[in-house]
């Protein structure tokens, strides 16, 4: 089962850290250095200086909110609790801290910290996990914590949905870890720590708000959940491992009574864009999808997707695509190619532009090398 952002030493060596810490709006050039034509899509850098930016959303105040996974910390499992296991999979050991946060990007170009000191973990490849998505129900902001628990040096901070209070404090409204422990998936390929990337507490990667519910996508085991943050009730909508295979769902969006779920691709296989009905009784695969999808959003009658990299060139830099999917024919069309390195999340702004996180894993020990891109298709 893929862990979503897994990198090799070669990938680390290929990344150049930006290091900028202010907002600006510079046009993004193609990898060959040429500028995009005025008649085509435009990409500008909307925010810089972010640390592992992940999911993002616009709030009722019109400002952009971004989850930052942080850069972990120096805590080791045994330092916090002697009984915590050090090795649980091929990406162990983990270290952790409280460098995660949620920021707000104001319309005048300034950034503010909305919630700070959130749990953040780092695996043996230096990949970071923590706050991974944000969503609003009314005026209330929620943040999704991707993983945690004893084996990740966060015994008191499990995968969960947190409500962000007006004073910046947070309240746990849904214990996702406990629910997953009581509701295992239909299929688990491998649980041997020496060979598996299986996460004991799951990997809850993205969250979508619709009505009074939060819809959560768990990537490591293939679970789609619905959470009522008022009561903490968690309901399984669909287990994508029911066919005895891995699919790694990673992102969801909704239109009317239909839900669209993008996958990162099962081991050795391409990604897919699945279409579920309102009851999540089944899904179809009507779209011509191939590359790992990490962002989905509707703009008018157009369904947009962000692909992290090509299926045949995984973990390559400057290889992300912005694509559209025709809901009538299923046809995939490339709008932009090679416009970003390791994006994550996609949202339509009140100005009609699209926004995505760029460089969702920090390659600086102190962070600050991530950004948000603004796209006018």
LOBA-964271 format. One record per residue (C-alpha): x, y, z. Coordinates in Angstrom, 1 decimal. Each point is the difference from the previous one (the first is absolute). Example, Ala and Ser with C-alpha at 12.3 -4.5 7.8 and 13.67 -1.06 7.14 Angstrom:
% residues 2
12.3,-4.5,7.8
1.4,3.4,-0.7
% end
This chain:
% residues 377
0.0,0.0,0.0
1.5,3.3,-1.0
0.5,2.7,2.7
-0.6,2.8,-2.5
3.1,2.1,0.3
2.9,-2.4,-0.1
3.3,1.1,-1.3
3.4,-1.5,-0.7
3.5,1.6,0.6
0.1,0.8,-3.7
-3.1,2.1,0.2
1.4,1.9,3.0
3.1,0.8,-2.0
-2.1,1.3,-2.9
-1.9,2.6,1.9
1.2,3.6,0.3
-1.3,1.7,3.2
-1.7,3.4,-0.7
0.6,1.5,3.4
-2.2,3.1,-0.6
-2.2,1.3,2.7
-2.2,2.7,-1.5
-3.0,0.2,-2.2
0.5,0.9,-3.6
-1.5,-0.5,-3.5
2.6,-1.1,-2.4
-1.0,-1.8,-3.2
1.0,-3.6,-0.1
2.1,-1.0,-3.0
0.2,-3.4,-1.8
2.7,-2.4,1.0
2.0,1.0,-3.1
0.0,3.6,1.1
-2.5,1.4,-2.5
-3.0,2.0,1.1
-3.6,-1.0,-0.6
-1.8,1.8,-2.8
-2.5,2.7,1.1
-2.9,-1.8,-1.7
0.5,-3.2,2.0
-0.4,-0.9,3.7
2.0,2.1,2.5
1.7,-1.1,3.2
1.2,2.4,2.7
1.4,-0.6,3.4
-2.6,1.1,2.5
1.8,-0.8,3.3
3.5,-1.1,0.9
1.8,-0.9,3.2
-2.3,-2.8,0.9
1.1,-3.3,1.7
-1.3,-3.1,-1.7
-3.3,1.5,-1.1
-2.8,-2.5,-0.6
-3.7,0.4,-0.3
-1.5,3.5,-0.4
-3.4,1.7,0.0
-1.6,3.4,-0.1
-1.9,1.0,3.1
-3.2,2.0,0.3
2.1,3.1,0.4
1.4,-0.4,-3.5
3.5,-0.8,1.2
2.0,-3.1,-0.9
0.8,-2.5,2.8
2.8,-2.5,-0.3
1.1,-3.0,2.0
3.7,-0.3,0.6
1.3,-3.4,1.0
3.1,1.4,1.7
3.5,-1.5,0.3
-0.6,-2.4,2.9
2.3,0.4,3.0
2.5,-1.8,2.2
-2.2,-2.3,1.9
0.4,-3.8,-0.4
-2.6,-2.6,1.0
2.0,-1.4,2.9
0.8,3.5,1.3
-3.7,0.7,0.5
-1.2,-3.4,1.1
2.4,-2.9,0.6
-2.5,-2.5,-1.4
-0.4,1.7,-3.3
1.2,-2.2,-2.9
2.9,1.6,-2.0
-0.5,-2.1,-3.2
-3.5,-0.5,-1.6
0.8,0.1,-3.7
2.7,0.6,-2.6
-0.1,3.7,0.7
0.7,-0.2,3.7
1.4,1.4,2.3
-2.1,3.1,0.3
0.8,3.2,1.9
-2.5,2.6,0.9
-0.7,3.5,1.4
-2.6,2.8,-0.2
1.0,2.0,-3.0
-3.2,-0.5,-1.9
-2.4,3.0,-0.4
-2.8,1.6,-2.0
0.5,3.3,-1.7
-2.2,2.6,-1.6
1.0,1.9,-3.1
-1.8,3.3,-0.1
-1.1,1.8,-3.1
2.5,2.8,0.6
2.9,-2.5,-0.2
0.8,-0.6,3.6
0.0,-3.3,1.9
-1.2,-0.7,3.5
0.3,-3.1,2.2
-3.4,-1.3,0.9
1.0,-3.0,2.0
3.5,-0.9,1.0
1.8,-2.8,1.9
-1.8,-2.8,-1.7
1.4,-3.5,-0.1
2.5,-0.8,-2.7
2.0,-3.2,-0.8
2.9,-0.8,-2.2
0.9,-3.5,-1.3
3.4,-1.5,-0.8
0.0,1.6,-3.5
-0.6,3.4,1.5
-3.5,0.2,-1.3
-2.3,2.0,2.2
-3.6,-0.7,1.2
-2.3,2.2,2.1
-2.8,2.4,-0.8
-1.0,-1.2,-3.5
-3.3,1.7,-0.9
-2.4,2.7,1.1
-3.7,0.5,-0.5
-2.8,2.3,1.2
-3.5,-0.8,1.1
-1.7,3.3,0.3
2.4,2.3,1.9
1.8,-2.9,1.7
3.4,-1.1,-1.2
1.1,-3.6,0.3
3.5,-1.5,-0.6
0.8,-3.6,-0.8
3.1,-1.6,1.7
1.4,-2.6,-2.3
1.7,-2.5,2.3
1.4,-0.3,3.5
-0.2,-2.2,3.1
2.5,-1.9,2.0
2.3,-1.4,-2.7
0.3,3.5,-1.6
1.2,1.6,3.3
-3.4,1.6,0.5
-1.8,-2.3,2.5
-2.4,2.7,1.1
-0.7,1.3,-3.5
-1.8,-2.5,-2.2
-1.3,0.4,-3.5
-3.0,2.2,0.5
-2.1,2.9,-1.1
0.5,3.1,2.1
-2.3,3.0,0.3
1.9,3.3,-0.1
-1.4,2.3,2.7
-0.1,3.8,-0.3
3.0,0.4,2.3
2.2,-2.4,-2.1
-0.3,-2.9,2.3
-1.4,-3.3,-1.4
-2.5,-2.6,1.2
0.0,-3.6,-1.1
-3.4,-0.8,-1.5
0.6,-3.4,-1.7
2.5,-2.7,1.1
0.7,-1.6,-3.4
2.7,-2.3,1.4
-2.3,-1.7,2.4
-2.7,-0.4,-2.6
2.4,-1.6,-2.5
1.3,-2.4,2.7
-3.5,-1.2,0.5
-0.9,-0.2,-3.7
2.9,-1.6,-1.9
-0.1,0.0,-3.8
-1.0,-3.1,-2.1
3.4,-0.5,-1.4
3.5,0.7,1.4
2.8,-1.3,-2.3
2.9,0.0,2.5
0.5,0.9,3.6
3.6,-1.2,0.4
2.0,3.1,1.2
3.0,-1.1,-2.0
-1.8,0.1,-3.3
-3.3,2.0,0.4
-0.9,3.7,0.0
-3.2,-0.9,1.9
-0.8,2.7,2.6
-1.5,-1.3,3.3
-2.1,3.2,0.4
-0.7,0.7,-3.6
0.8,2.9,-2.3
-2.9,2.5,-0.1
1.1,2.2,-2.8
-2.9,2.3,-1.1
-3.3,1.4,1.1
-3.0,1.4,-1.9
-2.9,2.0,1.6
-3.5,-0.5,-1.2
-3.1,1.1,2.0
0.6,-0.8,3.6
2.4,-2.8,-0.6
3.7,-0.4,-0.6
1.0,-2.6,-2.6
3.4,-1.5,0.8
2.3,-2.0,-2.4
2.3,-2.6,1.7
2.8,-0.9,-2.5
1.9,-2.8,1.6
-2.9,-2.4,0.3
-2.4,1.3,-2.5
-2.8,1.3,2.3
-2.6,2.7,-0.8
-1.6,1.4,3.1
-2.7,2.5,1.0
0.4,1.9,3.3
-2.5,2.0,1.9
2.2,2.5,1.9
-2.9,1.0,2.3
-0.2,-3.5,1.5
3.3,-1.6,-1.0
-1.9,-2.8,-1.7
2.0,-1.7,-2.8
-1.6,-2.1,-2.8
1.6,-2.2,-2.6
-1.2,1.0,-3.4
2.1,-2.4,-2.1
3.0,-2.3,0.4
1.9,0.0,-3.3
1.9,-3.1,1.0
-3.1,-2.1,-0.2
1.2,-1.4,-3.3
3.2,-1.3,1.6
2.1,2.6,-1.6
1.7,3.3,0.9
-1.3,3.3,-1.5
1.4,2.7,2.3
-2.8,2.6,-0.2
1.4,3.4,0.8
-2.4,2.9,-0.9
-3.8,0.5,-0.3
-2.4,2.6,-1.4
-3.7,0.1,-0.4
-2.6,1.4,-2.5
-3.6,-0.5,0.7
-0.6,-3.6,1.1
3.2,-1.3,-1.5
3.4,-0.3,1.6
3.3,-0.1,-1.9
2.9,-1.8,1.6
3.5,0.2,-1.4
2.6,-2.7,0.8
3.7,-0.1,0.1
0.1,-3.3,-1.7
0.5,-3.5,1.5
3.4,-1.5,0.1
1.2,-0.5,-3.6
-3.2,1.3,-1.4
-1.4,3.4,-1.3
-2.1,2.4,1.8
-3.7,0.4,-0.6
-2.9,2.5,0.4
-2.9,-1.9,1.6
-3.6,1.2,-0.1
-2.2,-0.9,3.0
-3.7,0.5,0.4
-1.5,1.8,3.0
-0.4,-3.3,2.0
3.5,-1.2,-0.7
-1.4,-3.4,-1.0
2.4,-0.4,-3.0
2.3,1.9,-2.2
0.8,0.2,-3.7
3.1,1.1,-1.9
-1.3,2.1,-2.9
3.0,2.3,-0.3
3.2,-0.4,-2.0
2.4,0.4,2.9
3.5,-1.3,0.5
2.3,2.2,2.0
-0.2,0.4,3.8
-2.7,2.5,0.9
0.5,2.2,3.1
-2.6,2.8,-0.6
-3.5,0.2,-1.4
-2.4,2.9,-0.2
-2.9,1.2,-2.1
0.0,3.4,-1.8
-3.4,0.6,-1.6
-0.6,-3.1,-2.1
3.7,-1.0,-0.2
1.6,-2.6,2.2
3.7,0.8,0.6
2.6,-2.3,1.4
3.7,0.4,1.0
2.3,-2.9,-0.8
3.1,-0.2,2.2
2.2,-1.5,-2.7
-0.3,-2.3,-3.1
-0.7,-3.6,0.7
3.0,-1.0,-2.1
2.4,2.5,1.7
-0.8,-0.2,3.8
1.4,2.6,2.4
1.5,2.1,-2.8
0.2,3.7,0.7
-1.8,2.7,-2.0
-2.3,-2.6,-1.5
-3.4,0.8,1.5
-3.0,0.3,-2.3
-3.3,2.0,0.2
-2.6,-2.0,-1.9
-3.7,0.0,-0.6
-2.4,-2.9,-0.2
-3.1,0.2,-2.2
-2.9,-1.4,2.1
-1.9,-1.0,-3.2
2.7,-1.9,-1.8
2.6,-0.6,2.7
2.7,1.6,-2.2
3.1,1.3,1.8
1.5,3.2,-1.4
3.3,1.6,1.1
-0.3,3.7,0.9
3.5,0.5,1.4
3.0,-2.3,0.0
3.1,0.1,2.1
-1.2,3.0,2.0
0.8,-1.1,3.5
2.1,-2.4,2.1
-2.0,-2.3,2.3
-3.3,2.0,0.3
-2.8,-0.9,2.4
-3.6,1.0,0.2
-2.0,2.2,-2.4
-2.6,2.6,0.8
-2.0,2.6,-2.0
0.2,3.5,1.4
-2.7,2.6,0.2
1.9,1.8,-2.9
-0.6,-3.0,-2.2
3.7,-1.0,0.0
1.3,-3.4,1.1
2.5,-0.4,2.9
2.3,-2.9,0.9
2.8,-0.6,2.5
3.4,-0.5,-1.5
2.8,-2.1,1.5
-2.0,-1.8,2.6
3.0,-1.4,1.8
2.7,2.3,1.3
3.6,-0.6,-0.9
1.3,2.6,2.4
0.6,-1.0,3.7
-1.9,3.1,1.1
-2.6,0.1,-2.8
-1.1,3.1,-1.9
0.6,-1.4,-3.5
-3.6,-0.7,-0.9
-2.5,2.2,-1.9
-3.5,0.5,-1.3
-0.5,0.4,-3.7
-2.9,2.0,-1.6
-1.1,-1.3,-3.4
-2.3,1.8,-2.5
-0.8,-2.8,-2.5
% end
